[in-house]
Amino acid sequence: MNRYQLIVSLAIVSLLQGCASIQMVSVYYEPTEPITLVSDLNQTIELGIFDDARGTDSRWVGTVRGGYGNVLYRLTTDTPTSEVVRKAMENALGSRSINIASNSASLSIEGEIIRLDCNYFFNREAHAHIMAKIVSQNDHATIYSRTYRTDNTEPGIGAGIFCDIDYLAGFLNRTLSETIDKICTDPAFIDALHWNKSRQAQSAEGIDNRLLNLETLRSKRLITESEYKAKKQQML
């Protein structure tokens, strides 16, 4: 290829990239495995913000490329991905009987979108990396934090010109749903949702033991009756 042909080729690629079509897609949660209800959750849960840490356009979720690597389509959502993921989490939690409170909650589920995208260039790829954490609303301490990842790849047919946009969007939906299901079925995540209840049980057990010791001290006359009453009142 001579210099003139190279310049023409680069110009065509640049033109095609500039003419990339914007395709609006819907990204949502659908269970990828049987639902197991979360029981014995005697506290209120608030669903916080899932920050978009991808460093890209807040609505962008994918790219389809042609045979020369030129961008043919850019996939976007109608709302920012932070809202998309939050809504997906809300649906996933609700399907497991985890009720979301609007205020006065004891715990908050929130997190960060590290990666959420799909692409087509001979192969289909979809990625969903989400950091989920549980925060105490009393002291804003992080009780639980973990990053969950799903990376799916499958062969396509030809370059992006043969891409089925709806199928690619569904591929991304499944990948996001798999990541969210990993969060909601993680025993460590479920245990953290019971954190306040566990802490209260441990606290009650500790008070019972201290009261027993106090009774022993009084029965052995190692403390006076007034000291016993004062310490008992302090404990309770």
Secondary structure, 3 states (H helix, E strand, C coil): CCHHHHHHHHHHHHHHHHCCEEEECCCCCCCCCCCCCCCCCCCCEEEEEEEECCCCCCCEEEEEECCCCCEEEEEECCCCHHHHHHHHHHHHHHHCCCCECCCCCCEEEEEEEEEEEEEECCEEEEEEEEEEEEEECCCCCEEEEEEEEEEEEEECCCCHHHCCHHHHHHHHHHHHHHHHHHHHHCHHHHHHHCHHHHHHHHHHHHHHHHHHHHHHHHHCCCCCHHHHHHHHHHHC
